[in-house]
């Protein structure tokens, strides 16, 4: 058998199959990660959601996949989800046959 410390003495600078090790985690410092300051908690949302301040209610989204395209596609999809409640927004992606209806 070889020396058990042989891997630790390797001169290979490559990080390995899984990539470099994660950065060290400091318990005393602020929680800063790849997404920015995760421990802010000040209520200021960054990005496009900060524009939706007036929107208080939560809603549900129906995701429809693999439908057949036709003449009245938008009308048929909206009629399909109408029993679930009021339709406030919809997005139909024709190229990939997917639709999102809120």
C-alpha positions as protocol buffer text, in pm:
chain_id: "A"
residue {
  index: 1
  type: UNK
  ca { x: 0 y: 0 z: 0 }
}
residue {
  index: 2
  type: UNK
  ca { x: 108 y: 357 z: -56 }
}
residue {
  index: 3
  type: UNK
  ca { x: 149 y: 646 z: 176 }
}
residue {
  index: 4
  type: UNK
  ca { x: -196 y: 773 z: 299 }
}
residue {
  index: 5
  type: UNK
  ca { x: -72 y: 1135 z: 281 }
}
residue {
  index: 6
  type: UNK
  ca { x: 22 y: 1112 z: -86 }
}
residue {
  index: 7
  type: UNK
  ca { x: -289 y: 1298 z: -203 }
}
residue {
  index: 8
  type: UNK
  ca { x: -221 y: 1589 z: 31 }
}
residue {
  index: 9
  type: UNK
  ca { x: 132 y: 1623 z: -106 }
}
residue {
  index: 10
  type: UNK
  ca { x: 22 y: 1638 z: -470 }
}
residue {
  index: 11
  type: UNK
  ca { x: 158 y: 1924 z: -681 }
}
residue {
  index: 12
  type: UNK
  ca { x: -142 y: 1922 z: -914 }
}
residue {
  index: 13
  type: UNK
  ca { x: -295 y: 2277 z: -908 }
}
residue {
  index: 14
  type: UNK
  ca { x: -633 y: 2160 z: -1049 }
}
residue {
  index: 15
  type: UNK
  ca { x: -929 y: 2200 z: -812 }
}
residue {
  index: 16
  type: UNK
  ca { x: -1063 y: 1850 z: -884 }
}
residue {
  index: 17
  type: UNK
  ca { x: -1382 y: 1712 z: -1032 }
}
residue {
  index: 18
  type: UNK
  ca { x: -1616 y: 1909 z: -806 }
}
residue {
  index: 19
  type: UNK
  ca { x: -1438 y: 2240 z: -848 }
}
residue {
  index: 20
  type: UNK
  ca { x: -1272 y: 2459 z: -587 }
}
residue {
  index: 21
  type: UNK
  ca { x: -1382 y: 2432 z: -225 }
}
residue {
  index: 22
  type: UNK
  ca { x: -1650 y: 2677 z: -106 }
}
residue {
  index: 23
  type: UNK
  ca { x: -1532 y: 2995 z: 64 }
}
residue {
  index: 24
  type: UNK
  ca { x: -1492 y: 2975 z: 438 }
}
residue {
  index: 25
  type: UNK
  ca { x: -1800 y: 3061 z: 640 }
}
residue {
  index: 26
  type: UNK
  ca { x: -1751 y: 3311 z: 920 }
}
residue {
  index: 27
  type: UNK
  ca { x: -2010 y: 3292 z: 1197 }
}
residue {
  index: 28
  type: UNK
  ca { x: -1936 y: 3638 z: 1330 }
}
residue {
  index: 29
  type: UNK
  ca { x: -1959 y: 3830 z: 1003 }
}
residue {
  index: 30
  type: UNK
  ca { x: -2255 y: 3926 z: 785 }
}
residue {
  index: 31
  type: UNK
  ca { x: -2406 y: 3664 z: 557 }
}
residue {
  index: 32
  type: UNK
  ca { x: -2277 y: 3772 z: 219 }
}
residue {
  index: 33
  type: UNK
  ca { x: -2297 y: 3525 z: -65 }
}
residue {
  index: 34
  type: UNK
  ca { x: -2303 y: 3517 z: -443 }
}
residue {
  index: 35
  type: UNK
  ca { x: -2646 y: 3682 z: -440 }
}
residue {
  index: 36
  type: UNK
  ca { x: -2535 y: 3978 z: -234 }
}
residue {
  index: 37
  type: UNK
  ca { x: -2619 y: 4057 z: 124 }
}
residue {
  index: 38
  type: UNK
  ca { x: -2854 y: 3777 z: 231 }
}
residue {
  index: 39
  type: UNK
  ca { x: -2893 y: 3899 z: 587 }
}
residue {
  index: 40
  type: UNK
  ca { x: -3015 y: 4251 z: 508 }
}
residue {
  index: 41
  type: UNK
  ca { x: -3374 y: 4213 z: 624 }
}
residue {
  index: 42
  type: UNK
  ca { x: -3446 y: 4581 z: 564 }
}
residue {
  index: 43
  type: UNK
  ca { x: -3741 y: 4524 z: 330 }
}
residue {
  index: 44
  type: UNK
  ca { x: -3582 y: 4688 z: 27 }
}
residue {
  index: 45
  type: UNK
  ca { x: -3620 y: 4442 z: -258 }
}
residue {
  index: 46
  type: UNK
  ca { x: -3374 y: 4465 z: -542 }
}
residue {
  index: 47
  type: UNK
  ca { x: -3456 y: 4381 z: -900 }
}
residue {
  index: 48
  type: UNK
  ca { x: -3789 y: 4390 z: -1083 }
}
residue {
  index: 49
  type: UNK
  ca { x: -4000 y: 4292 z: -779 }
}
residue {
  index: 50
  type: UNK
  ca { x: -3941 y: 4629 z: -612 }
}
residue {
  index: 51
  type: UNK
  ca { x: -4184 y: 4776 z: -864 }
}
residue {
  index: 52
  type: UNK
  ca { x: -4471 y: 4561 z: -729 }
}
residue {
  index: 53
  type: UNK
  ca { x: -4508 y: 4743 z: -395 }
}
residue {
  index: 54
  type: UNK
  ca { x: -4881 y: 4797 z: -441 }
}
residue {
  index: 55
  type: UNK
  ca { x: -4946 y: 4427 z: -493 }
}
residue {
  index: 56
  type: UNK
  ca { x: -5035 y: 4269 z: -161 }
}
residue {
  index: 57
  type: UNK
  ca { x: -5236 y: 3960 z: -254 }
}
residue {
  index: 58
  type: UNK
  ca { x: -5081 y: 3631 z: -349 }
}
residue {
  index: 59
  type: UNK
  ca { x: -5203 y: 3452 z: -658 }
}
residue {
  index: 60
  type: UNK
  ca { x: -5175 y: 3116 z: -823 }
}
residue {
  index: 61
  type: UNK
  ca { x: -5031 y: 3044 z: -1164 }
}
residue {
  index: 62
  type: UNK
  ca { x: -5153 y: 2765 z: -1390 }
}
residue {
  index: 63
  type: UNK
  ca { x: -4875 y: 2623 z: -1608 }
}
residue {
  index: 64
  type: UNK
  ca { x: -5000 y: 2454 z: -1927 }
}
residue {
  index: 65
  type: UNK
  ca { x: -4760 y: 2248 z: -2138 }
}
residue {
  index: 66
  type: UNK
  ca { x: -4768 y: 2062 z: -2471 }
}
residue {
  index: 67
  type: UNK
  ca { x: -5090 y: 2205 z: -2612 }
}
residue {
  index: 68
  type: UNK
  ca { x: -5188 y: 2202 z: -2977 }
}
residue {
  index: 69
  type: UNK
  ca { x: -5175 y: 2536 z: -3149 }
}
residue {
  index: 70
  type: UNK
  ca { x: -5488 y: 2649 z: -3328 }
}
residue {
  index: 71
  type: UNK
  ca { x: -5688 y: 2953 z: -3437 }
}
residue {
  index: 72
  type: UNK
  ca { x: -5853 y: 3025 z: -3103 }
}
residue {
  index: 73
  type: UNK
  ca { x: -5567 y: 2917 z: -2877 }
}
residue {
  index: 74
  type: UNK
  ca { x: -5574 y: 3220 z: -2647 }
}
residue {
  index: 75
  type: UNK
  ca { x: -5953 y: 3204 z: -2609 }
}
residue {
  index: 76
  type: UNK
  ca { x: -5947 y: 2828 z: -2541 }
}
residue {
  index: 77
  type: UNK
  ca { x: -5673 y: 2855 z: -2280 }
}
residue {
  index: 78
  type: UNK
  ca { x: -5847 y: 3139 z: -2099 }
}
residue {
  index: 79
  type: UNK
  ca { x: -6176 y: 2947 z: -2102 }
}
residue {
  index: 80
  type: UNK
  ca { x: -5994 y: 2643 z: -1962 }
}
residue {
  index: 81
  type: UNK
  ca { x: -5865 y: 2824 z: -1653 }
}
residue {
  index: 82
  type: UNK
  ca { x: -6162 y: 3056 z: -1595 }
}
residue {
  index: 83
  type: UNK
  ca { x: -6327 y: 2818 z: -1339 }
}
residue {
  index: 84
  type: UNK
  ca { x: -6017 y: 2855 z: -1118 }
}
residue {
  index: 85
  type: UNK
  ca { x: -6082 y: 3225 z: -1057 }
}
residue {
  index: 86
  type: UNK
  ca { x: -6024 y: 3571 z: -1199 }
}
residue {
  index: 87
  type: UNK
  ca { x: -5758 y: 3587 z: -1470 }
}
residue {
  index: 88
  type: UNK
  ca { x: -5521 y: 3875 z: -1403 }
}
residue {
  index: 89
  type: UNK
  ca { x: -5234 y: 3800 z: -1642 }
}
residue {
  index: 90
  type: UNK
  ca { x: -5134 y: 3546 z: -1905 }
}
residue {
  index: 91
  type: UNK
  ca { x: -4825 y: 3455 z: -2105 }
}
residue {
  index: 92
  type: UNK
  ca { x: -4835 y: 3219 z: -2403 }
}
residue {
  index: 93
  type: UNK
  ca { x: -4503 y: 3090 z: -2540 }
}
residue {
  index: 94
  type: UNK
  ca { x: -4592 y: 2950 z: -2882 }
}
residue {
  index: 95
  type: UNK
  ca { x: -4245 y: 2829 z: -2979 }
}
residue {
  index: 96
  type: UNK
  ca { x: -4218 y: 2589 z: -2685 }
}
residue {
  index: 97
  type: UNK
  ca { x: -4593 y: 2520 z: -2640 }
}
residue {
  index: 98
  type: UNK
  ca { x: -4619 y: 2651 z: -2284 }
}
residue {
  index: 99
  type: UNK
  ca { x: -4855 y: 2898 z: -2122 }
}
residue {
  index: 100
  type: UNK
  ca { x: -4868 y: 3065 z: -1781 }
}
residue {
  index: 101
  type: UNK
  ca { x: -5199 y: 3206 z: -1662 }
}
residue {
  index: 102
  type: UNK
  ca { x: -5236 y: 3395 z: -1334 }
}
